[in-house]
Amino acid sequence: MVWKFFDVICFLAAIGFAIWGFFLLSFTAGIFSIAVGLVLLGYLAERIANLQ
């Protein structure tokens, strides 16, 4: 069951670690990385919803 969602889990973990890394650089970069991450997740969610 986990293998069906493994790529999604890895993708979310990668976004999380990228946001963490940007917050280590600066607070402003962290806020912008959250915005980019949410836009990317929203786009991919719409693409997945249109596949079915």
PDB file of N, CA, C and O in Angstrom:
ATOM      1  N   MET A   1       0.821  -1.200   0.000  1.00  0.00           N
ATOM      2  CA  MET A   1       0.000   0.000   0.000  1.00  0.00           C
ATOM      3  C   MET A   1       0.861   1.260   0.000  1.00  0.00           C
ATOM      4  O   MET A   1       0.540   2.231  -0.684  1.00  0.00           O
ATOM      5  N   VAL A   2       1.938   1.248   0.752  1.00  0.00           N
ATOM      6  CA  VAL A   2       2.808   2.422   0.841  1.00  0.00           C
ATOM      7  C   VAL A   2       3.457   2.722  -0.509  1.00  0.00           C
ATOM      8  O   VAL A   2       3.695   3.886  -0.830  1.00  0.00           O
ATOM      9  N   TRP A   3       3.743   1.705  -1.293  1.00  0.00           N
ATOM     10  CA  TRP A   3       4.456   1.918  -2.547  1.00  0.00           C
ATOM     11  C   TRP A   3       3.622   2.704  -3.553  1.00  0.00           C
ATOM     12  O   TRP A   3       4.181   3.340  -4.446  1.00  0.00           O
ATOM     13  N   LYS A   4       2.305   2.673  -3.428  1.00  0.00           N
ATOM     14  CA  LYS A   4       1.464   3.461  -4.326  1.00  0.00           C
ATOM     15  C   LYS A   4       1.644   4.948  -4.082  1.00  0.00           C
ATOM     16  O   LYS A   4       1.511   5.750  -5.006  1.00  0.00           O
ATOM     17  N   PHE A   5       1.944   5.321  -2.854  1.00  0.00           N
ATOM     18  CA  PHE A   5       2.054   6.723  -2.478  1.00  0.00           C
ATOM     19  C   PHE A   5       3.488   7.150  -2.195  1.00  0.00           C
ATOM     20  O   PHE A   5       3.717   8.265  -1.727  1.00  0.00           O
ATOM     21  N   PHE A   6       4.451   6.287  -2.468  1.00  0.00           N
ATOM     22  CA  PHE A   6       5.839   6.570  -2.120  1.00  0.00           C
ATOM     23  C   PHE A   6       6.368   7.804  -2.838  1.00  0.00           C
ATOM     24  O   PHE A   6       7.068   8.615  -2.230  1.00  0.00           O
ATOM     25  N   ASP A   7       6.047   7.963  -4.121  1.00  0.00           N
ATOM     26  CA  ASP A   7       6.539   9.125  -4.851  1.00  0.00           C
ATOM     27  C   ASP A   7       5.934  10.424  -4.319  1.00  0.00           C
ATOM     28  O   ASP A   7       6.607  11.454  -4.279  1.00  0.00           O
ATOM     29  N   VAL A   8       4.670  10.375  -3.913  1.00  0.00           N
ATOM     30  CA  VAL A   8       4.026  11.560  -3.336  1.00  0.00           C
ATOM     31  C   VAL A   8       4.658  11.904  -1.989  1.00  0.00           C
ATOM     32  O   VAL A   8       4.889  13.075  -1.690  1.00  0.00           O
ATOM     33  N   ILE A   9       4.936  10.889  -1.182  1.00  0.00           N
ATOM     34  CA  ILE A   9       5.575  11.112   0.116  1.00  0.00           C
ATOM     35  C   ILE A   9       6.959  11.723  -0.084  1.00  0.00           C
ATOM     36  O   ILE A   9       7.332  12.660   0.622  1.00  0.00           O
ATOM     37  N   CYS A  10       7.714  11.200  -1.034  1.00  0.00           N
ATOM     38  CA  CYS A  10       9.050  11.743  -1.309  1.00  0.00           C
ATOM     39  C   CYS A  10       8.964  13.174  -1.830  1.00  0.00           C
ATOM     40  O   CYS A  10       9.780  14.014  -1.453  1.00  0.00           O
ATOM     41  N   PHE A  11       8.005  13.459  -2.676  1.00  0.00           N
ATOM     42  CA  PHE A  11       7.825  14.810  -3.205  1.00  0.00           C
ATOM     43  C   PHE A  11       7.494  15.795  -2.084  1.00  0.00           C
ATOM     44  O   PHE A  11       8.065  16.884  -2.029  1.00  0.00           O
ATOM     45  N   LEU A  12       6.578  15.420  -1.194  1.00  0.00           N
ATOM     46  CA  LEU A  12       6.225  16.294  -0.073  1.00  0.00           C
ATOM     47  C   LEU A  12       7.399  16.479   0.883  1.00  0.00           C
ATOM     48  O   LEU A  12       7.604  17.572   1.410  1.00  0.00           O
ATOM     49  N   ALA A  13       8.167  15.419   1.108  1.00  0.00           N
ATOM     50  CA  ALA A  13       9.349  15.533   1.966  1.00  0.00           C
ATOM     51  C   ALA A  13      10.378  16.456   1.326  1.00  0.00           C
ATOM     52  O   ALA A  13      11.016  17.247   2.021  1.00  0.00           O
ATOM     53  N   ALA A  14      10.546  16.365   0.017  1.00  0.00           N
ATOM     54  CA  ALA A  14      11.506  17.237  -0.673  1.00  0.00           C
ATOM     55  C   ALA A  14      11.096  18.695  -0.564  1.00  0.00           C
ATOM     56  O   ALA A  14      11.941  19.561  -0.339  1.00  0.00           O
ATOM     57  N   ILE A  15       9.808  18.975  -0.722  1.00  0.00           N
ATOM     58  CA  ILE A  15       9.333  20.354  -0.575  1.00  0.00           C
ATOM     59  C   ILE A  15       9.549  20.820   0.868  1.00  0.00           C
ATOM     60  O   ILE A  15       9.979  21.951   1.094  1.00  0.00           O
ATOM     61  N   GLY A  16       9.258  19.970   1.827  1.00  0.00           N
ATOM     62  CA  GLY A  16       9.455  20.322   3.229  1.00  0.00           C
ATOM     63  C   GLY A  16      10.906  20.637   3.554  1.00  0.00           C
ATOM     64  O   GLY A  16      11.190  21.619   4.239  1.00  0.00           O
ATOM     65  N   PHE A  17      11.826  19.811   3.067  1.00  0.00           N
ATOM     66  CA  PHE A  17      13.240  20.062   3.331  1.00  0.00           C
ATOM     67  C   PHE A  17      13.750  21.283   2.576  1.00  0.00           C
ATOM     68  O   PHE A  17      14.625  21.991   3.073  1.00  0.00           O
ATOM     69  N   ALA A  18      13.220  21.538   1.396  1.00  0.00           N
ATOM     70  CA  ALA A  18      13.603  22.743   0.662  1.00  0.00           C
ATOM     71  C   ALA A  18      13.152  23.992   1.419  1.00  0.00           C
ATOM     72  O   ALA A  18      13.900  24.964   1.527  1.00  0.00           O
ATOM     73  N   ILE A  19      11.925  23.960   1.942  1.00  0.00           N
ATOM     74  CA  ILE A  19      11.429  25.098   2.728  1.00  0.00           C
ATOM     75  C   ILE A  19      12.277  25.280   3.983  1.00  0.00           C
ATOM     76  O   ILE A  19      12.622  26.405   4.346  1.00  0.00           O
ATOM     77  N   TRP A  20      12.605  24.195   4.632  1.00  0.00           N
ATOM     78  CA  TRP A  20      13.463  24.267   5.815  1.00  0.00           C
ATOM     79  C   TRP A  20      14.813  24.896   5.468  1.00  0.00           C
ATOM     80  O   TRP A  20      15.316  25.741   6.209  1.00  0.00           O
ATOM     81  N   GLY A  21      15.393  24.485   4.347  1.00  0.00           N
ATOM     82  CA  GLY A  21      16.666  25.042   3.902  1.00  0.00           C
ATOM     83  C   GLY A  21      16.569  26.530   3.604  1.00  0.00           C
ATOM     84  O   GLY A  21      17.474  27.292   3.940  1.00  0.00           O
ATOM     85  N   PHE A  22      15.482  26.944   2.979  1.00  0.00           N
ATOM     86  CA  PHE A  22      15.316  28.367   2.695  1.00  0.00           C
ATOM     87  C   PHE A  22      15.132  29.171   3.981  1.00  0.00           C
ATOM     88  O   PHE A  22      15.606  30.303   4.070  1.00  0.00           O
ATOM     89  N   PHE A  23      14.449  28.598   4.980  1.00  0.00           N
ATOM     90  CA  PHE A  23      14.333  29.296   6.256  1.00  0.00           C
ATOM     91  C   PHE A  23      15.681  29.405   6.954  1.00  0.00           C
ATOM     92  O   PHE A  23      15.917  30.366   7.686  1.00  0.00           O
ATOM     93  N   LEU A  24      16.576  28.432   6.739  1.00  0.00           N
ATOM     94  CA  LEU A  24      17.916  28.537   7.295  1.00  0.00           C
ATOM     95  C   LEU A  24      18.698  29.669   6.638  1.00  0.00           C
ATOM     96  O   LEU A  24      19.552  30.287   7.273  1.00  0.00           O
ATOM     97  N   LEU A  25      18.405  29.943   5.355  1.00  0.00           N
ATOM     98  CA  LEU A  25      19.058  31.066   4.677  1.00  0.00           C
ATOM     99  C   LEU A  25      18.552  32.395   5.222  1.00  0.00           C
ATOM    100  O   LEU A  25      19.343  33.239   5.644  1.00  0.00           O
ATOM    101  N   SER A  26      17.248  32.579   5.212  1.00  0.00           N
ATOM    102  CA  SER A  26      16.648  33.791   5.768  1.00  0.00           C
ATOM    103  C   SER A  26      15.146  33.585   5.898  1.00  0.00           C
ATOM    104  O   SER A  26      14.561  32.709   5.261  1.00  0.00           O
ATOM    105  N   PHE A  27      14.541  34.410   6.734  1.00  0.00           N
ATOM    106  CA  PHE A  27      13.103  34.314   6.961  1.00  0.00           C
ATOM    107  C   PHE A  27      12.328  34.676   5.698  1.00  0.00           C
ATOM    108  O   PHE A  27      11.343  34.016   5.367  1.00  0.00           O
ATOM    109  N   THR A  28      12.762  35.717   4.989  1.00  0.00           N
ATOM    110  CA  THR A  28      12.068  36.145   3.770  1.00  0.00           C
ATOM    111  C   THR A  28      12.117  35.058   2.701  1.00  0.00           C
ATOM    112  O   THR A  28      11.116  34.790   2.037  1.00  0.00           O
ATOM    113  N   ALA A  29      13.278  34.436   2.537  1.00  0.00           N
ATOM    114  CA  ALA A  29      13.392  33.341   1.567  1.00  0.00           C
ATOM    115  C   ALA A  29      12.491  32.176   1.965  1.00  0.00           C
ATOM    116  O   ALA A  29      11.927  31.508   1.099  1.00  0.00           O
ATOM    117  N   GLY A  30      12.350  31.927   3.254  1.00  0.00           N
ATOM    118  CA  GLY A  30      11.467  30.857   3.725  1.00  0.00           C
ATOM    119  C   GLY A  30      10.016  31.120   3.399  1.00  0.00           C
ATOM    120  O   GLY A  30       9.293  30.211   2.991  1.00  0.00           O
ATOM    121  N   ILE A  31       9.578  32.364   3.575  1.00  0.00           N
ATOM    122  CA  ILE A  31       8.192  32.721   3.262  1.00  0.00           C
ATOM    123  C   ILE A  31       7.930  32.559   1.771  1.00  0.00           C
ATOM    124  O   ILE A  31       6.894  32.021   1.379  1.00  0.00           O
ATOM    125  N   PHE A  32       8.851  33.016   0.943  1.00  0.00           N
ATOM    126  CA  PHE A  32       8.675  32.860  -0.508  1.00  0.00           C
ATOM    127  C   PHE A  32       8.718  31.391  -0.922  1.00  0.00           C
ATOM    128  O   PHE A  32       8.018  30.993  -1.853  1.00  0.00           O
ATOM    129  N   SER A  33       9.521  30.589  -0.250  1.00  0.00           N
ATOM    130  CA  SER A  33       9.567  29.167  -0.602  1.00  0.00           C
ATOM    131  C   SER A  33       8.260  28.474  -0.234  1.00  0.00           C
ATOM    132  O   SER A  33       7.840  27.550  -0.931  1.00  0.00           O
ATOM    133  N   ILE A  34       7.611  28.900   0.842  1.00  0.00           N
ATOM    134  CA  ILE A  34       6.292  28.352   1.175  1.00  0.00           C
ATOM    135  C   ILE A  34       5.302  28.686   0.067  1.00  0.00           C
ATOM    136  O   ILE A  34       4.515  27.837  -0.350  1.00  0.00           O
ATOM    137  N   ALA A  35       5.347  29.923  -0.404  1.00  0.00           N
ATOM    138  CA  ALA A  35       4.431  30.326  -1.479  1.00  0.00           C
ATOM    139  C   ALA A  35       4.667  29.494  -2.733  1.00  0.00           C
ATOM    140  O   ALA A  35       3.714  29.014  -3.347  1.00  0.00           O
ATOM    141  N   VAL A  36       5.913  29.322  -3.114  1.00  0.00           N
ATOM    142  CA  VAL A  36       6.221  28.535  -4.316  1.00  0.00           C
ATOM    143  C   VAL A  36       5.811  27.076  -4.118  1.00  0.00           C
ATOM    144  O   VAL A  36       5.264  26.455  -5.030  1.00  0.00           O
ATOM    145  N   GLY A  37       6.073  26.530  -2.934  1.00  0.00           N
ATOM    146  CA  GLY A  37       5.695  25.148  -2.651  1.00  0.00           C
ATOM    147  C   GLY A  37       4.195  24.931  -2.720  1.00  0.00           C
ATOM    148  O   GLY A  37       3.737  23.919  -3.250  1.00  0.00           O
ATOM    149  N   LEU A  38       3.419  25.881  -2.182  1.00  0.00           N
ATOM    150  CA  LEU A  38       1.964  25.742  -2.225  1.00  0.00           C
ATOM    151  C   LEU A  38       1.420  25.896  -3.639  1.00  0.00           C
ATOM    152  O   LEU A  38       0.479  25.197  -4.017  1.00  0.00           O
ATOM    153  N   VAL A  39       1.996  26.798  -4.423  1.00  0.00           N
ATOM    154  CA  VAL A  39       1.581  26.934  -5.825  1.00  0.00           C
ATOM    155  C   VAL A  39       1.875  25.648  -6.582  1.00  0.00           C
ATOM    156  O   VAL A  39       1.046  25.179  -7.362  1.00  0.00           O
ATOM    157  N   LEU A  40       3.043  25.082  -6.355  1.00  0.00           N
ATOM    158  CA  LEU A  40       3.416  23.833  -7.020  1.00  0.00           C
ATOM    159  C   LEU A  40       2.496  22.691  -6.610  1.00  0.00           C
ATOM    160  O   LEU A  40       2.069  21.908  -7.459  1.00  0.00           O
ATOM    161  N   LEU A  41       2.188  22.586  -5.327  1.00  0.00           N
ATOM    162  CA  LEU A  41       1.271  21.540  -4.866  1.00  0.00           C
ATOM    163  C   LEU A  41      -0.130  21.726  -5.426  1.00  0.00           C
ATOM    164  O   LEU A  41      -0.786  20.753  -5.798  1.00  0.00           O
ATOM    165  N   GLY A  42      -0.591  22.970  -5.487  1.00  0.00           N
ATOM    166  CA  GLY A  42      -1.913  23.236  -6.064  1.00  0.00           C
ATOM    167  C   GLY A  42      -1.982  22.858  -7.526  1.00  0.00           C
ATOM    168  O   GLY A  42      -2.967  22.270  -7.972  1.00  0.00           O
ATOM    169  N   TYR A  43      -0.944  23.191  -8.278  1.00  0.00           N
ATOM    170  CA  TYR A  43      -0.895  22.848  -9.698  1.00  0.00           C
ATOM    171  C   TYR A  43      -0.904  21.333  -9.896  1.00  0.00           C
ATOM    172  O   TYR A  43      -1.641  20.812 -10.734  1.00  0.00           O
ATOM    173  N   LEU A  44      -0.086  20.638  -9.124  1.00  0.00           N
ATOM    174  CA  LEU A  44      -0.027  19.181  -9.270  1.00  0.00           C
ATOM    175  C   LEU A  44      -1.321  18.515  -8.819  1.00  0.00           C
ATOM    176  O   LEU A  44      -1.726  17.508  -9.401  1.00  0.00           O
ATOM    177  N   ALA A  45      -1.974  19.054  -7.797  1.00  0.00           N
ATOM    178  CA  ALA A  45      -3.255  18.496  -7.362  1.00  0.00           C
ATOM    179  C   ALA A  45      -4.305  18.644  -8.453  1.00  0.00           C
ATOM    180  O   ALA A  45      -5.107  17.735  -8.666  1.00  0.00           O
ATOM    181  N   GLU A  46      -4.310  19.783  -9.149  1.00  0.00           N
ATOM    182  CA  GLU A  46      -5.241  19.966 -10.249  1.00  0.00           C
ATOM    183  C   GLU A  46      -4.940  19.025 -11.411  1.00  0.00           C
ATOM    184  O   GLU A  46      -5.855  18.494 -12.041  1.00  0.00           O
ATOM    185  N   ARG A  47      -3.656  18.821 -11.691  1.00  0.00           N
ATOM    186  CA  ARG A  47      -3.284  17.886 -12.757  1.00  0.00           C
ATOM    187  C   ARG A  47      -3.721  16.464 -12.424  1.00  0.00           C
ATOM    188  O   ARG A  47      -4.225  15.749 -13.290  1.00  0.00           O
ATOM    189  N   ILE A  48      -3.530  16.053 -11.178  1.00  0.00           N
ATOM    190  CA  ILE A  48      -3.930  14.709 -10.765  1.00  0.00           C
ATOM    191  C   ILE A  48      -5.450  14.574 -10.807  1.00  0.00           C
ATOM    192  O   ILE A  48      -5.962  13.531 -11.212  1.00  0.00           O
ATOM    193  N   ALA A  49      -6.175  15.609 -10.395  1.00  0.00           N
ATOM    194  CA  ALA A  49      -7.628  15.542 -10.410  1.00  0.00           C
ATOM    195  C   ALA A  49      -8.173  15.442 -11.830  1.00  0.00           C
ATOM    196  O   ALA A  49      -9.213  14.821 -12.044  1.00  0.00           O
ATOM    197  N   ASN A  50      -7.495  16.038 -12.797  1.00  0.00           N
ATOM    198  CA  ASN A  50      -7.946  15.988 -14.183  1.00  0.00           C
ATOM    199  C   ASN A  50      -7.607  14.679 -14.870  1.00  0.00           C
ATOM    200  O   ASN A  50      -8.157  14.392 -15.933  1.00  0.00           O
ATOM    201  N   LEU A  51      -6.721  13.876 -14.301  1.00  0.00           N
ATOM    202  CA  LEU A  51      -6.357  12.594 -14.900  1.00  0.00           C
ATOM    203  C   LEU A  51      -7.478  11.571 -14.757  1.00  0.00           C
ATOM    204  O   LEU A  51      -7.584  10.660 -15.578  1.00  0.00           O
ATOM    205  N   GLN A  52      -8.298  11.699 -13.754  1.00  0.00           N
ATOM    206  CA  GLN A  52      -9.304  10.680 -13.490  1.00  0.00           C
ATOM    207  C   GLN A  52     -10.635  11.007 -14.074  1.00  0.00           C
ATOM    208  O   GLN A  52     -11.581  10.232 -13.928  1.00  0.00           O
TER     209      GLN A  52
END
